Amino acid sequence: MKNKFLLFGALFSISSLFAQTDIDDARNFPVGATVTINGVSSDGGELGPIRYIQDETGGLPIYGGSSVGGVNRGDSVTVTGVVKDFSGLLEIDPITSLTNHGPATQIDAWNINIVDLGNAYEGRLVQIDDVTFLQAGGTFANSTNYDFTDGTNTGTIRINSGTGMAGQTIPSGAQTIVGLLSEYNGLFQLLPRDINDVYGYSAPDKKIEVVVDGTPVLDGTTIQIGTTASTSLELKNLGVNDLTVSGLTFTGNASADYTTTVSAGAIAGGGSTTGAIDFSTAANGSRISTLEIASNDPNVPVFTLNLYGIGADNLATEPANGPSNLMFSNVEAYTMNVGFDASTDAEAYLVVWKEGSAPTGTPTDGTAYMRGDVVGDGKVAYVGTSNTFTPRGIRAELDYYYTVYAMNGFGNYVNYNQVDVIDGNQMSTGSNIGNYYGTISTASTTLTDDLTALINNHDYSSYFLFKTLMMDGFEAQDTVNGESYVTCVYSGERKVYSGSFDWTATGYSREHTYAHSWMPTYPANGQPEELEYADYHNLYPTNLNDANTPRSNLPFGEIEGTPIFEFLDGARGTNANGAMVYEPRDEQKGNLARSIFYMTTAYNGANGTGDNWGMPSNQDQEVLKNWHFTDLPDSYEIARHELIYSIQNNRNPYIDSVDFACYVDFHDVTYITEGCELGLSTDFVENNLSIFPNPSNETVYVQLNSVQIDVVEVMDMTGRKVGSFTTENQFVKVDVSTLNSGTYLLNINTEKGNLVERIIVQ
């Protein structure tokens, strides 16, 4: 069995100075990046359509349904695919290429302790010795967790149906457990592959265990000494016969700063010897040394501890060189990957970002920042050892500016190079419509059927996966102290949480905007595995008790008078006709209207489910159409739309072209010849609207021949109104000289209706 480097209580380590390769390197790539790994599978189907691929540097699961079906335990494979975070577990999914090279030498399990069950060993085959089951004497059951303990700490195994362990007796006494280390929503679980992975523990002949400040550590661990003068050290012999420690030696540039009171000599079976590591220095900066403990342990003859002390100035040594060559890849409306060439002597990096302009201010030495913390007028997008990352919260057609700092140290001793920095910016993309709508025309009387035929045929993604693909990957955003928040779309509540998002813990739910009970397939087909139930275009995160439940299946509308229930910006009350309605915050009104328009169109009639999906008669479609035009698609909705397009492979036409809604009666899903009675047909607008110059950095002139323009509102891509212009003339002068460069929407209000056009400010 093997002991390997484990980062102990530290964000940064000495080993981060050296580039990693293979699977460990792949694990450092950002979510959404494509990687290729070579390794050996440690399972062969016992855990379902997933294989845990190992090499000497780490483990990484691959998930692929039938594509992994031919991979057996011990097979060597080469796999290419996309890095994905599935409820906390880093994996490759989807797999784009897999080559099975046949049987190979399997990678041995990594011998670790319960306290080591964490990200450092996630995805690996591990072994934990000398533990007992808390439920000993019972029987294993499928899809069930069982706890084990070393007397102080507790771990968890989970039994999968393919292991054949169901019905087997949970053994009593000291046990050794082998399993693949998985994670689900922050809970690390060992996954045994069969009953042979759990067996009685036998003490070895001799085995060293090193305990620092009361915690067992592994060979290669980095100990953050900081400025601590004395750190307790205990050497244990887990074997039955004498272990002989032949020497304790300090090496490295700062070796003279360290001494130990632990003496060499024999340690009886089950015995230990105690003392301390003492640290004292008059020098400044990082004081790094390695303690080598030599013994006759046959597996670890030289046990090493990397010691990281801090000198008299209370700061680590500042990196002499910063990173270089800022790069961007996988740029979409909803994501982008950021990378850079590593510094030659930095242990980690801090990345500060800001939307619209370069961040100002610099990080403060002696302050350890977390993702989401404020630095000057920017926020921390990333902090860590990798030179690639994926920022969270990307929205469409916005310009993001980044500044990257090299850093050394940890905690209150961190030291930033604030001079040799790199910076740059990248704009996210916008709508990726292409030729999706082909020859579909608002002038065609078959418009609704044509749209149904186009958008109904789409890929299925489960209701369950909405959390991973939409919440973890998009809706979650950074706030201070490394925490996250999601926004209730109805009320505007920002729900803060730690770790991975969890529906139950946050009290949130997936709201069906087009209500579940409205669906003509309800309840027979209204289940999570059905297309219409799990359609992401219709699902939004809401507070269950204070937004989702009050809305229930009520129609949406404008409340008159005092609401009977309010939660922040969402309310339940009666409209002008005395009917009960739900009114959400203004920022969601257009979004939900377009979701309902989509559902009525996607599933209606012969090209859909065969049923009439027209909205209920008590849902006023004129209210929704008004919301549709007054709350236009913003950067959030466009980014969300593009993400769903990448998942389901279909689009919401009412986001792509707001005028589609003019030609549909959503109660019976029929064609309206005259449009919204606006007199602004597509042909008329194309032939008579003039917006010039575009792009511009000064003035944009807007004219619609023979039609009076009342007002032109300029909206940024977050939906915020940044300007409003009127005129007594036929044309309107729009001053854009004070706006930041980027894409903006012109909401052109005329005597015959509204138009929405885009301009670019240079």
QUIFEN-V998714 format. One record per helix or strand of 3 or more residues. SS is the DSSP state (A for helix, B for strand). FROM is the first residue (numbers start at 0). TO is the last residue. If there is no record, write none. Layout:
# QUIFEN-V998714
ss=SS from=FROM to=TO
ss=SS from=FROM to=TO
This chain:
# QUIFEN-V998714
ss=A from=13 to=16
ss=A from=21 to=26
ss=B from=33 to=40
ss=B from=49 to=54
ss=B from=57 to=62
ss=A from=64 to=67
ss=B from=74 to=85
ss=B from=88 to=102
ss=A from=113 to=115
ss=A from=118 to=120
ss=B from=124 to=132
ss=B from=143 to=148
ss=B from=153 to=158
ss=A from=160 to=162
ss=B from=174 to=183
ss=B from=186 to=190
ss=A from=194 to=196
ss=B from=197 to=199
ss=B from=207 to=211
ss=B from=214 to=216
ss=B from=220 to=225
ss=B from=229 to=236
ss=B from=242 to=250
ss=A from=254 to=256
ss=B from=257 to=259
ss=B from=264 to=266
ss=B from=271 to=278
ss=B from=285 to=294
ss=B from=301 to=309
ss=B from=323 to=328
ss=B from=336 to=340
ss=B from=347 to=354
ss=B from=377 to=383
ss=B from=387 to=389
ss=B from=398 to=407
ss=A from=410 to=412
ss=B from=414 to=426
ss=A from=446 to=455
ss=A from=465 to=474
ss=A from=479 to=481
ss=B from=483 to=486
ss=B from=493 to=496
ss=A from=502 to=505
ss=B from=507 to=511
ss=A from=515 to=517
ss=A from=530 to=533
ss=A from=535 to=537
ss=B from=538 to=542
ss=A from=543 to=550
ss=B from=564 to=566
ss=B from=569 to=573
ss=B from=579 to=582
ss=A from=585 to=601
ss=A from=620 to=629
ss=A from=634 to=647
ss=A from=652 to=655
ss=A from=657 to=662
ss=A from=681 to=687
ss=B from=688 to=691
ss=B from=698 to=703
ss=B from=708 to=715
ss=B from=720 to=724
ss=B from=730 to=734
ss=B from=741 to=749
ss=B from=752 to=760
